[in-house]
Amino acid sequence: VIVGLGGRADGRPRETGFDITVASELMAILALVDGDSYASALRNLRERIGRVVFGTSKDGKPLTLEDLGVAGAVTVLMKDTLHPTIMQTLEGQAAMVHAGPFANIAHGNSSILADRVALHLSDDVITESGFGADMGMEKFMDIKCRTSGLTPDCVVLVATVRALKTHGGGPKVVAGRPLDKVYTEENLALLNAGMSNLQAHIKNAKRFGVPVVVAINSFPTDSWAEINLIKEKALAAGAFDAVLAEHWENGGDGAVELAEAVVKACEEPNEFSYLYPLNMSITDKINIICRDIYGAAEIEYSPLAERQIREFEEAGFGYLPICMAKTHLSISHDPAMKGAPTGYTIPVREVRASVGAGFIYPLLGEMRTMPGLGATPAYLKVDINDDGDVVGLF
């Protein structure tokens, strides 16, 4: 959208746009706020909101929400969001629900505050990082761990027969349409062809010096031969263990073997390390992620991206870690590139700075931070009947 076209009273004309909430800087800030008490977390929230850069002055100086005079008011709007929601599973285990940044367009992790509360309540805490070892996990390690000072003892990598078959060249899966029979019948050749994707994720996780347990999230149509093939390939790729998980059907009883494997892995020696040091240039940090995690051979920067990187470094933001925005459907930037692609070129279209959240935000390829809806979005089915009941939600 273009704003400011009505005259001087409407401000300076500029081209801008919208982000989906889960890609917004305020969501990222909420998930990365840290503190050992509500008061200290509130101070950290206030500091981060004050650092948010919304534009530049005529002479190119970054302008913040503090400069605009609204940082305090925004903090007041956000203050109650600091409280994690404590829920429970059907079997009574505590579950913390807090923040929702999607890893394809944000850093993709639940909040540091929720992790800290959970660590006070339990000896073992499992925290989610979304969309694979190339995205949510890498951002967990290089962004969230740097912010919190907490480091993981084990990585649990979830795999399914169906997903690996798509990476082996299986037919496209379209929401709302029946699955092709290759996904519901045994097909070892197709599954084996997709194993390179699982092996690449295991390799990426082990780069950080942490043991990896593969959780094979099974479907009723998976055959034992398919399950065993995943176990064999995962162990050969360096996984600490690969375990069948049937908690979707059997609850906690279906995850006992997985839990035992995770506990054993956490007792292994841990040599955690980051992928890159923060004192590297922005370009060097982007290049390391693209080559070492995504398997790219070359990185191509648009003129806009090159200018933005130069301006950010001149403004003193070059020390920040990197939060890539890319597709979750491939290790690469292109959703059509399945398996473990190598030797390709990644286009960096644009680079943004989320200074309040504390990271640099490159956009790869066609990735958008305000995705459009499908042809038949779910809200078309939602209505209210004559009795006042809501229908169409499920």
C-alpha positions as CSV (number, residue, x, y, z in Angstrom):
1,V,0.0,0.0,0.0
2,I,1.1,3.6,-0.5
3,V,0.3,6.1,2.3
4,G,0.6,9.8,2.8
5,L,-0.9,10.9,-0.6
6,G,-3.4,13.4,0.7
7,G,-1.1,16.3,1.4
8,R,1.3,17.5,4.1
9,A,-1.2,16.8,6.9
10,D,-1.2,13.1,5.9
11,G,2.6,12.7,6.2
12,R,5.3,11.8,3.8
13,P,4.2,9.5,1.0
14,R,5.8,6.1,1.2
15,E,5.2,2.5,0.1
16,T,4.5,0.1,3.0
17,G,2.5,-3.0,3.7
18,F,1.1,-5.4,6.3
19,D,2.6,-8.4,8.1
20,I,0.6,-11.3,9.4
21,T,0.5,-11.1,13.2
22,V,2.8,-14.1,13.7
23,A,5.5,-12.4,11.6
24,S,5.2,-9.1,13.4
25,E,8.1,-7.7,15.5
26,L,5.9,-7.5,18.6
27,M,5.2,-11.2,18.4
28,A,8.9,-11.9,18.1
29,I,9.6,-9.6,21.0
30,L,7.1,-11.4,23.2
31,A,8.7,-14.7,22.5
32,L,12.2,-13.4,23.2
33,V,11.5,-11.3,26.3
34,D,13.6,-12.6,29.3
35,G,13.7,-12.0,33.0
36,D,13.8,-13.8,36.3
37,S,10.6,-12.1,37.5
38,Y,7.6,-10.4,36.1
39,A,9.1,-7.0,36.9
40,S,12.4,-7.7,35.1
41,A,10.5,-9.2,32.2
42,L,8.3,-6.1,32.0
43,R,11.5,-3.9,31.9
44,N,12.9,-6.0,29.2
45,L,9.7,-5.8,27.2
46,R,9.8,-2.0,27.6
47,E,13.4,-1.8,26.4
48,R,12.8,-4.0,23.4
49,I,9.7,-2.0,22.3
50,G,11.6,1.2,22.7
51,R,14.3,-0.1,20.3
52,V,11.9,-1.0,17.5
53,V,13.0,0.8,14.3
54,F,10.0,1.9,12.2
55,G,11.8,4.1,9.6
56,T,14.5,6.6,9.0
57,S,14.8,10.3,9.2
58,K,15.6,12.6,6.2
59,D,19.3,12.2,6.9
60,G,19.1,8.4,7.2
61,K,19.1,8.1,11.0
62,P,17.1,5.1,12.3
63,L,13.9,6.2,14.1
64,T,12.6,4.1,17.0
65,L,9.3,3.9,18.9
66,E,11.1,5.7,21.7
67,D,11.8,8.6,19.3
68,L,8.1,8.5,18.3
69,G,7.1,8.7,21.9
70,V,4.8,5.7,21.8
71,A,7.0,3.0,23.4
72,G,5.4,3.4,26.8
73,A,1.9,3.1,25.4
74,V,2.7,0.1,23.3
75,T,4.2,-1.6,26.4
76,V,1.0,-0.9,28.3
77,L,-1.0,-2.6,25.5
78,M,1.4,-5.6,25.7
79,K,2.0,-6.0,29.4
80,D,-0.6,-8.7,30.1
81,T,0.8,-10.8,27.2
82,L,3.8,-11.7,29.4
83,H,1.7,-14.3,31.2
84,P,2.0,-17.8,29.7
85,T,-1.1,-19.9,29.6
86,I,-0.7,-23.1,31.7
87,M,-2.7,-25.9,30.2
88,Q,-2.6,-29.7,30.5
89,T,-2.7,-32.8,28.4
90,L,-5.5,-35.3,28.7
91,E,-3.3,-37.3,31.1
92,G,-2.5,-34.3,33.3
93,Q,1.0,-33.2,32.2
94,A,1.5,-29.4,32.3
95,A,1.8,-27.7,28.9
96,M,2.9,-24.0,28.5
97,V,1.3,-22.1,25.6
98,H,2.9,-18.8,24.9
99,A,3.6,-16.8,21.7
100,G,3.2,-18.0,18.1
101,P,5.8,-16.8,15.6
102,F,5.7,-19.1,12.5
103,A,9.2,-20.3,11.6
104,N,8.8,-19.7,7.9
105,I,8.3,-16.0,8.4
106,A,9.6,-15.4,12.0
107,H,11.9,-17.2,14.5
108,G,9.4,-20.0,15.1
109,N,9.8,-20.7,18.8
110,S,7.6,-20.6,22.0
111,S,8.6,-18.0,24.5
112,I,11.7,-17.9,26.8
113,L,9.4,-17.0,29.7
114,A,7.3,-20.2,29.2
115,D,10.5,-22.2,29.2
116,R,11.7,-20.6,32.4
117,V,8.4,-21.3,34.1
118,A,8.4,-24.9,32.9
119,L,12.0,-25.4,34.2
120,H,10.8,-24.4,37.7
121,L,8.0,-27.0,37.4
122,S,9.8,-30.1,36.0
123,D,13.1,-31.9,35.7
124,D,12.6,-32.2,31.9
125,V,11.2,-29.6,29.5
126,I,10.4,-30.1,25.9
127,T,10.1,-26.9,23.9
128,E,8.9,-26.7,20.3
129,S,10.8,-25.1,17.4
130,G,8.8,-25.2,14.2
131,F,9.3,-26.3,10.7
132,G,12.4,-28.5,10.7
133,A,16.1,-28.4,11.6
134,D,16.7,-25.9,8.7
135,M,14.3,-23.3,10.2
136,G,12.9,-23.4,13.7
137,M,15.7,-25.4,15.1
138,E,18.5,-23.3,13.6
139,K,16.7,-20.1,14.8
140,F,16.3,-21.7,18.3
141,M,20.0,-22.3,18.5
142,D,21.3,-19.1,17.0
143,I,18.7,-16.6,18.2
144,K,16.7,-18.0,21.2
145,C,19.7,-19.7,22.9
146,R,21.8,-16.6,22.6
147,T,19.1,-14.5,24.2
148,S,18.2,-16.8,27.1
149,G,21.6,-18.4,27.8
150,L,19.7,-21.7,27.9
151,T,21.0,-24.6,25.7
152,P,19.4,-27.9,24.7
153,D,20.6,-31.3,25.8
154,C,18.9,-33.1,22.9
155,V,17.1,-32.5,19.6
156,V,13.9,-34.5,18.9
157,L,13.4,-34.6,15.1
158,V,9.9,-35.6,14.1
159,A,9.6,-37.6,10.8
160,T,6.7,-39.3,9.1
161,V,6.6,-41.9,6.3
162,R,4.2,-39.6,4.3
163,A,6.4,-36.5,4.5
164,L,9.5,-38.5,3.4
165,K,7.6,-39.9,0.5
166,T,6.8,-36.4,-0.7
167,H,10.6,-35.6,-0.6
168,G,11.2,-38.8,-2.6
169,G,9.1,-37.4,-5.5
170,G,5.6,-38.4,-4.4
171,P,2.5,-36.6,-5.9
172,K,1.7,-33.2,-4.5
173,V,-0.5,-33.2,-1.4
174,V,-3.4,-30.8,-1.6
175,A,-5.5,-29.9,1.4
176,G,-9.0,-31.2,1.2
177,R,-8.3,-33.8,-1.6
178,P,-7.8,-37.5,-1.0
179,L,-4.3,-38.7,-0.6
180,D,-2.7,-40.6,-3.5
181,K,-2.4,-44.3,-2.7
182,V,1.4,-44.1,-2.6
183,Y,1.0,-42.4,0.8
184,T,-1.3,-45.0,2.3
185,E,0.3,-48.2,0.8
186,E,3.8,-49.6,1.3
187,N,6.3,-48.1,-1.1
188,L,9.8,-48.6,0.0
189,A,11.4,-47.2,-3.1
190,L,9.6,-43.9,-2.8
191,L,10.4,-43.7,0.9
192,N,14.0,-44.5,0.4
193,A,14.3,-41.8,-2.3
194,G,13.2,-39.2,0.3
195,M,15.6,-40.3,3.0
196,S,18.1,-37.6,1.9
197,N,15.8,-35.0,3.5
198,L,15.8,-36.8,6.9
199,Q,19.6,-37.3,6.7
200,A,20.1,-33.6,5.9
201,H,18.1,-32.6,9.0
202,I,20.0,-34.9,11.2
203,K,23.3,-33.5,9.9
204,N,22.1,-30.0,10.5
205,A,21.1,-30.7,14.1
206,K,24.4,-32.4,14.8
207,R,26.3,-29.3,13.6
208,F,25.3,-27.7,16.9
209,G,26.9,-30.5,18.9
210,V,23.7,-31.9,20.4
211,P,22.5,-35.6,20.1
212,V,19.5,-36.3,17.9
213,V,16.6,-38.6,18.5
214,V,14.3,-39.2,15.6
215,A,10.6,-39.6,16.6
216,I,8.8,-41.6,13.9
217,N,5.2,-40.2,14.1
218,S,3.3,-43.1,12.6
219,F,0.0,-43.4,10.7
220,P,-2.1,-46.6,10.7
221,T,-1.2,-47.2,7.1
222,D,2.6,-47.2,7.7
223,S,4.1,-50.7,7.3
224,W,6.7,-52.1,9.6
225,A,9.1,-52.3,6.7
226,E,8.7,-48.6,6.2
227,I,9.2,-47.9,9.9
228,N,12.3,-50.0,10.0
229,L,13.8,-48.4,6.9
230,I,13.5,-45.0,8.6
231,K,15.2,-46.4,11.7
232,E,18.0,-47.9,9.7
233,K,18.7,-44.7,7.7
234,A,18.4,-42.4,10.7
235,L,20.9,-44.4,12.7
236,A,23.3,-44.6,9.7
237,A,23.1,-40.8,9.4
238,G,24.2,-40.4,13.0
239,A,21.0,-40.2,15.1
240,F,21.4,-41.3,18.7
241,D,18.2,-43.3,18.3
242,A,15.1,-43.6,16.1
243,V,11.9,-44.6,17.9
244,L,8.3,-45.3,16.8
245,A,5.9,-42.8,18.4
246,E,2.2,-43.8,18.7
247,H,1.0,-41.2,21.3
248,W,-1.6,-40.0,18.8
249,E,-3.4,-43.3,19.4
250,N,-2.2,-44.5,22.8
251,G,-1.4,-41.3,24.7
252,G,1.5,-41.4,27.1
253,D,1.8,-45.2,26.7
254,G,2.6,-44.7,23.1
255,A,5.5,-42.4,23.8
256,V,7.2,-44.2,26.6
257,E,10.0,-45.6,24.4
258,L,10.5,-42.2,22.9
259,A,10.7,-40.6,26.3
260,E,13.3,-43.1,27.5
261,A,15.4,-42.5,24.4
262,V,15.3,-38.8,25.0
263,V,16.3,-39.1,28.6
264,K,19.3,-41.3,27.6
265,A,20.3,-38.8,24.9
266,C,20.2,-36.0,27.4
267,E,22.7,-37.8,29.5
268,E,25.2,-37.9,26.6
269,P,28.1,-35.4,26.5
270,N,27.0,-32.2,25.0
271,E,29.3,-30.0,22.9
272,F,26.8,-27.2,22.0
273,S,28.1,-24.4,19.8
274,Y,26.5,-21.7,17.6
275,L,26.6,-21.8,13.8
276,Y,28.4,-18.4,13.5
277,P,29.9,-15.7,15.7
278,L,27.9,-12.4,16.0
279,N,30.9,-10.3,15.0
280,M,30.7,-11.5,11.4
281,S,29.2,-9.2,8.8
282,I,25.5,-9.6,8.0
283,T,26.4,-11.0,4.5
284,D,28.8,-13.6,6.0
285,K,26.2,-14.8,8.5
286,I,23.6,-15.1,5.8
287,N,26.0,-17.0,3.5
288,I,27.0,-19.5,6.3
289,I,23.3,-20.4,6.9
290,C,22.6,-20.7,3.1
291,R,25.6,-22.9,2.5
292,D,26.0,-25.0,5.6
293,I,22.3,-25.5,6.5
294,Y,20.4,-25.1,3.2
295,G,23.1,-26.6,0.9
296,A,23.3,-23.7,-1.5
297,A,26.3,-23.1,-3.7
298,E,25.7,-19.4,-4.4
299,I,23.8,-16.5,-2.7
300,E,22.5,-13.8,-5.0
301,Y,21.6,-10.4,-3.4
302,S,19.2,-8.0,-5.1
303,P,20.3,-4.3,-5.2
304,L,17.7,-3.5,-2.6
305,A,19.1,-6.2,-0.2
306,E,22.6,-5.0,-0.7
307,R,21.6,-1.4,0.1
308,Q,19.6,-2.5,3.1
309,I,22.5,-4.5,4.5
310,R,24.9,-1.6,4.0
311,E,22.5,0.8,5.8
312,F,22.0,-1.6,8.7
313,E,25.7,-2.1,9.3
314,E,26.3,1.7,9.1
315,A,23.5,2.1,11.7
316,G,25.3,-0.3,14.0
317,F,23.0,-3.3,13.6
318,G,25.5,-5.7,12.1
319,Y,26.1,-7.6,15.3
320,L,22.5,-9.1,15.3
321,P,21.9,-12.8,14.5
322,I,20.0,-13.8,11.3
323,C,16.3,-14.9,11.1
324,M,15.6,-16.2,7.6
325,A,12.1,-16.0,6.0
326,K,11.7,-18.8,3.5
327,T,9.4,-21.7,2.6
328,H,8.9,-24.5,5.0
329,L,8.2,-27.0,2.2
330,S,11.9,-27.4,1.2
331,I,15.3,-27.1,2.8
332,S,15.9,-24.6,0.0
333,H,14.1,-21.3,-0.8
334,D,12.0,-23.1,-3.4
335,P,9.0,-25.3,-2.3
336,A,9.4,-27.4,-5.5
337,M,13.0,-28.5,-4.5
338,K,12.5,-31.7,-2.5
339,G,14.9,-34.0,-0.7
340,A,18.2,-32.4,0.1
341,P,19.0,-30.1,-2.8
342,T,22.6,-28.8,-3.3
343,G,24.5,-26.7,-5.7
344,Y,21.8,-24.2,-6.4
345,T,21.6,-20.4,-6.0
346,I,19.5,-18.7,-3.3
347,P,18.1,-15.2,-4.1
348,V,17.9,-12.8,-1.2
349,R,15.2,-10.4,-2.2
350,E,15.0,-8.1,0.8
351,V,16.6,-7.7,4.2
352,R,14.8,-6.1,7.2
353,A,15.9,-5.3,10.7
354,S,13.9,-6.3,13.8
355,V,16.1,-4.4,16.2
356,G,13.7,-4.6,19.1
357,A,13.3,-8.4,18.7
358,G,17.1,-8.6,18.1
359,F,17.7,-10.0,14.7
360,I,18.2,-9.3,11.0
361,Y,15.4,-10.6,8.8
362,P,16.3,-11.6,5.2
363,L,13.5,-12.6,2.8
364,L,14.5,-15.4,0.4
365,G,12.9,-15.9,-3.0
366,E,9.1,-15.4,-3.2
367,M,8.5,-15.6,0.6
368,R,5.9,-13.1,1.8
369,T,5.2,-12.0,5.4
370,M,1.5,-11.4,4.6
371,P,0.4,-14.6,2.9
372,G,-2.8,-14.7,0.9
373,L,-5.8,-17.0,1.6
374,G,-6.6,-20.0,-0.4
375,A,-9.5,-20.2,-2.8
376,T,-11.8,-21.6,-0.1
377,P,-10.6,-20.2,3.3
378,A,-12.1,-21.9,6.4
379,Y,-14.1,-18.8,7.4
380,L,-16.5,-19.5,4.4
381,K,-17.8,-22.5,6.3
382,V,-18.3,-20.6,9.6
383,D,-21.8,-19.4,10.4
384,I,-24.4,-19.2,13.1
385,N,-27.7,-21.1,13.0
386,D,-31.2,-20.2,14.1
387,D,-30.6,-21.6,17.6
388,G,-27.6,-19.3,18.1
389,D,-25.1,-22.1,17.7
390,V,-21.8,-21.6,15.9
391,V,-21.3,-24.1,13.0
392,G,-18.5,-24.8,10.6
393,L,-15.5,-24.4,13.0
394,F,-14.6,-28.1,12.9
